[in-house]
Amino acid sequence: VQLQASGGGLVQAGGSLRLSCTTSGNIFSIVSMGWYRQTPGKQRELVATATSGGSTTYADSVKGRFTISRDIAKNTAYLQMDSLKPEDTAVYYCNVRSRYRGIDRTYWGQGTLVTVSS
């Protein structure tokens, strides 16, 4: 199983980016797909998640600016990031959680760098 995150890059403050997370291999019974981010010296933090039941969760710092969506048929997740701020600069990681036959699994992508210039 592999997760491939893409869409990062350099953008000016106020701009937008759209991240994509595609999966390859068999992931059974996905519970949620989401995005986390990390900056040097800090812990990885939740940005947004979307469950297979349709609920979403956002970090307070991105509410109203970021939107997570999923293509369930393709096991793909997206993160639309608008009104970007310099403090959004980080490596963004795709995350998938599954529960199959009573076993919980967590998968991580390799990360994609988002840099927001002021």
C-alpha positions as CSV (number, residue, x, y, z in Angstrom):
1,V,0.0,0.0,0.0
2,Q,1.3,3.4,-0.9
3,L,0.0,6.9,-0.5
4,Q,1.1,9.6,-2.9
5,A,0.7,13.2,-2.0
6,S,1.0,15.9,-4.6
7,G,0.1,19.5,-5.3
8,G,2.5,21.3,-3.0
9,G,4.5,24.3,-4.1
10,L,5.3,27.9,-3.5
11,V,2.5,30.4,-3.4
12,Q,2.1,33.9,-2.2
13,A,0.0,34.8,0.8
14,G,-3.6,34.9,-0.1
15,G,-3.2,32.3,-2.8
16,S,-4.5,28.8,-3.2
17,L,-3.3,25.3,-3.6
18,R,-5.0,22.0,-4.0
19,L,-3.3,18.9,-2.6
20,S,-4.2,15.4,-3.8
21,C,-3.6,12.1,-2.0
22,T,-3.9,9.0,-4.2
23,T,-3.6,5.4,-2.9
24,S,-2.2,2.3,-4.6
25,G,-2.6,-1.2,-3.4
26,N,-5.5,-2.7,-1.5
27,I,-6.8,-0.8,1.5
28,F,-9.8,-2.4,3.0
29,S,-12.5,-0.7,5.0
30,I,-11.1,2.9,5.1
31,V,-12.4,4.7,8.1
32,S,-11.0,8.1,7.3
33,M,-8.6,10.0,5.0
34,G,-6.9,13.2,6.1
35,W,-4.1,15.6,6.1
36,Y,-1.5,16.5,8.7
37,R,1.3,19.0,8.6
38,Q,4.6,19.4,10.2
39,T,7.3,22.1,10.5
40,P,10.8,21.6,11.7
41,G,11.0,21.1,15.5
42,K,7.3,20.7,15.9
43,Q,5.0,17.8,16.2
44,R,2.9,16.7,13.3
45,E,-0.5,18.3,13.6
46,L,-4.0,17.5,12.3
47,V,-5.2,19.7,9.4
48,A,-8.3,18.0,8.3
49,T,-9.9,14.6,8.1
50,A,-12.9,13.2,6.4
51,T,-14.6,9.9,7.5
52,S,-16.2,7.4,5.2
53,G,-19.5,8.4,7.0
54,G,-19.2,11.9,5.6
55,S,-18.1,13.9,8.6
56,T,-15.2,16.3,8.5
57,T,-12.9,17.7,11.1
58,Y,-10.7,20.8,10.8
59,A,-8.0,22.4,12.8
60,D,-9.2,25.7,14.2
61,S,-6.4,27.5,12.3
62,V,-7.7,26.4,8.9
63,K,-11.5,26.5,9.4
64,G,-13.1,28.5,6.7
65,R,-10.0,28.5,4.5
66,F,-9.4,24.8,3.8
67,T,-11.8,22.2,2.5
68,I,-11.2,18.4,2.5
69,S,-13.0,16.2,0.1
70,R,-12.8,12.6,-1.0
71,D,-13.5,10.5,-4.0
72,I,-14.5,7.3,-2.3
73,A,-14.6,5.2,-5.4
74,K,-11.0,6.2,-6.2
75,N,-9.7,6.2,-2.6
76,T,-8.4,9.7,-3.2
77,A,-8.5,12.7,-0.9
78,Y,-8.1,16.3,-1.7
79,L,-7.3,19.4,0.3
80,Q,-8.3,22.7,-1.2
81,M,-6.4,25.4,0.6
82,D,-7.5,29.0,0.1
83,S,-6.4,32.3,1.6
84,L,-3.1,30.8,2.5
85,K,-0.9,32.4,5.2
86,P,2.8,32.2,5.8
87,E,2.1,30.1,8.9
88,D,0.6,27.4,6.7
89,T,4.1,26.7,5.4
90,A,4.8,23.1,6.3
91,V,5.2,19.6,4.9
92,Y,1.7,18.2,4.4
93,Y,1.2,14.5,4.9
94,C,-1.6,12.3,3.7
95,N,-3.1,9.9,6.2
96,V,-5.4,6.9,5.9
97,R,-6.9,4.9,8.7
98,S,-8.6,1.6,8.1
99,R,-10.3,-1.0,10.2
100,Y,-10.6,-4.5,8.7
101,R,-11.4,-7.7,10.5
102,G,-10.9,-5.9,13.8
103,I,-7.4,-4.6,13.0
104,D,-6.8,-0.9,12.8
105,R,-4.1,0.3,10.4
106,T,-2.7,3.7,9.7
107,Y,-0.9,4.7,6.5
108,W,1.2,7.8,5.7
109,G,2.2,9.4,2.5
110,Q,5.7,10.8,1.9
111,G,4.7,14.5,2.3
112,T,4.4,17.4,0.0
113,L,6.0,20.8,0.8
114,V,3.8,23.9,0.9
115,T,5.6,27.2,1.1
116,V,3.6,30.4,1.5
117,S,5.6,33.6,1.0
118,S,4.6,36.9,2.6
